[in-house]
Amino acid sequence: FSFTPPSQRLAAVPEGDTSEKQFPVKKLQLSPKNSFFSHVRRLLRNRRYRYRSREIVAKGNLLVDSLRQGEPGRARPKVIITCQRERYGTHCTTPVIAVSEDLLRRICFSPSTKASEEEPPPEDLALLEMPRPLESTENFRYLLALDRVLYTQNLGSLVFNAQGFGFEGIFLTHGTADIFNWKVLEASQGASVSAPFLYGTPEELLEICERERLRPCVAHMEGKTLEEIRKEEQENSEEEEDEEEREDSERKGNQKPKYNGVCCILGNESTGPNDLFLQKCERVALPMSDLMDSLNVNVAGGIIMHALRTSFAEKA
């Protein structure tokens, strides 16, 4: 598709003209055989196709508006698809394709989908360029690692919480749901577009933790509570520190701390984290009532992320 810039389209509109020509909207008669129609549908449904095309689709009126307004750190849409052309006025600099409700519904769902009389119109779509993964984690202090988290709602909420709590990056092991699935984009309120991320294996994650001196903490039911971990650290430091070590530290100057930050690792909803994480990482658990066995990974992850972030911030 080739789009005429909004400035050129509006230049030909006389002053005071309120006709449909005033909207920077391109009206296209798409059909199921149209190549663009097929492209958008495949981006919505096919993960491999998304990564080959390096494009993603965001869905939802509020999310599309947020992306269109260009909030800091977020990609801008390349094109918007809507059946409510009145939502976009003359100052919209993003190309807009206006289609019928039936066609937009068929793009979002399936060709056989039929709308009921009371059903609201389908929400807008935005086509964006896929962000690139991180090339380096140098100087990272707070890292979230998600190990084979499968549910898109959980993944989106965890990405949103990580951004809110100040985690600087997200590590995704192979087998985790796609961070650019439209459901993840919706659940994260667009945070997955701006969140720094990288993919890798459990071994690569442990190498990053060792290189950047991040304390790897994995959420597990059989782990220690954060209070127990803090008490053990205080007891160990008091036992090891004697007068000779104090004198050595005074001669050598301030020594670097053992850890610069923390890596919070959350595992699969059913099977839990990888065995390698259980062997090599500090297990962290939440104190639970006898009435419940465990919490949803989204809820537990948010609590643990906040606790670890606060704990290391106090040390710093």
Secondary structure as UniProt FT lines:
FT   HELIX           6..11
FT   TURN            15..16
FT   HELIX           20..22
FT   STRAND          25..27
FT   TURN            32..33
FT   HELIX           35..45
FT   HELIX           47..53
FT   STRAND          55..59
FT   HELIX           61..68
FT   TURN            69..70
FT   TURN            72..73
FT   STRAND          79..82
FT   HELIX           85..87
FT   TURN            90..91
FT   STRAND          96..98
FT   HELIX           101..108
FT   TURN            111..112
FT   TURN            117..118
FT   STRAND          125..129
FT   TURN            138..139
FT   STRAND          142..146
FT   HELIX           152..164
FT   TURN            165..166
FT   STRAND          169..173
FT   TURN            174..175
FT   TURN            179..180
FT   HELIX           182..187
FT   TURN            188..190
FT   HELIX           191..194
FT   STRAND          197..200
FT   HELIX           202..212
FT   STRAND          214..224
FT   HELIX           226..240
FT   HELIX           243..252
FT   STRAND          261..266
FT   TURN            269..271
FT   HELIX           275..280
FT   STRAND          282..284
FT   TURN            290..291
FT   HELIX           297..315
//
